[in-house]
Amino acid sequence: MLTALAVVSAACGNSKSQTASTTTAPAGSTQSTVSQADLQKFVKVTAKGVTDTQISVDTIASKTNPLHGKYAEIADGMQAYFNMVNSEGGIYKRKLVIGKQRDDIIGLSNRPQVQQALASDNAFATFIATLMFNGADLLQNAGQPTFGWNINGEYGDKNALFGNESALCNGPTCPLPTGSFLAKKLGITRVGVIAYGVVAASIDCGKGTEASFTHYNVAKVVYKDFSLGFAEPDLSPRSPR
């Protein structure tokens, strides 16, 4: 999230406070001193959601979801960070504010919420915290800067969509290193891998995690189950399906 907001800051003004009072000219040129007031004149922005006093962004989160996850709390974390930035003068004296907070209702179809946001909201950027991300193409086509937790393949190779890490690479031919790294750090040699069986992305992620333990030879997968349902009540060990 901090990375995402740093990108927003860069897009709107290169830094969060701009306290420097001088500019450094290239070598061989004449260096000049520019006051904060004069500097302000050169950063007029006409982007959507940006005024002379604020920068407004949207959130779309799975507040209502079958996993009972606290996805809507993305807005709480954003607000805490915004408060810090705003207390230091904002971005070129513009406050960061959260405009619309939309709930994608069941966590599996946020396309209607994305359509509504693009049509009626005046937001510079959108922050996503949803189970699925089937509105990704709409945001990409609109060129709407979009930030979120990268658990969906839709983030891959897009110039308007920014995940908290690089694009996901799933499947048995693409080992995901995170699990193996944690196992090595913790000295774990036997692991279990589980995944939801109701969405292909989760199954692929499970296969990628399993592949990483084979590829990096850190721990042995002694149990796997890629058939869990949403809101699974029992995650105790059982015979693999």
Buried (B, 14 or more C-beta within 10 A) or exposed (E): BEEBBEBBBEBBBEEBBBEEEEEEEEEEEEEEEBEEEEBBEEBEBEEBBBEEEBBBBBBBBBBEBBEEBEBBEBBEBBBEBBEEBBEEBBBBBBBBBBBBBBBBBBBBBBBEBBEBBBEEBEBBBBBBBBBBBBBBBBBBEBEBBBBBBBBBBBBBEBEBBBBBEEBBBBEEEBBBBEBBEEBBEEEBEEBEBBBBBEBEBBBBBBBBBBBBBBBBEBBEBEEBBBBBEBEEEEEEEEEEE
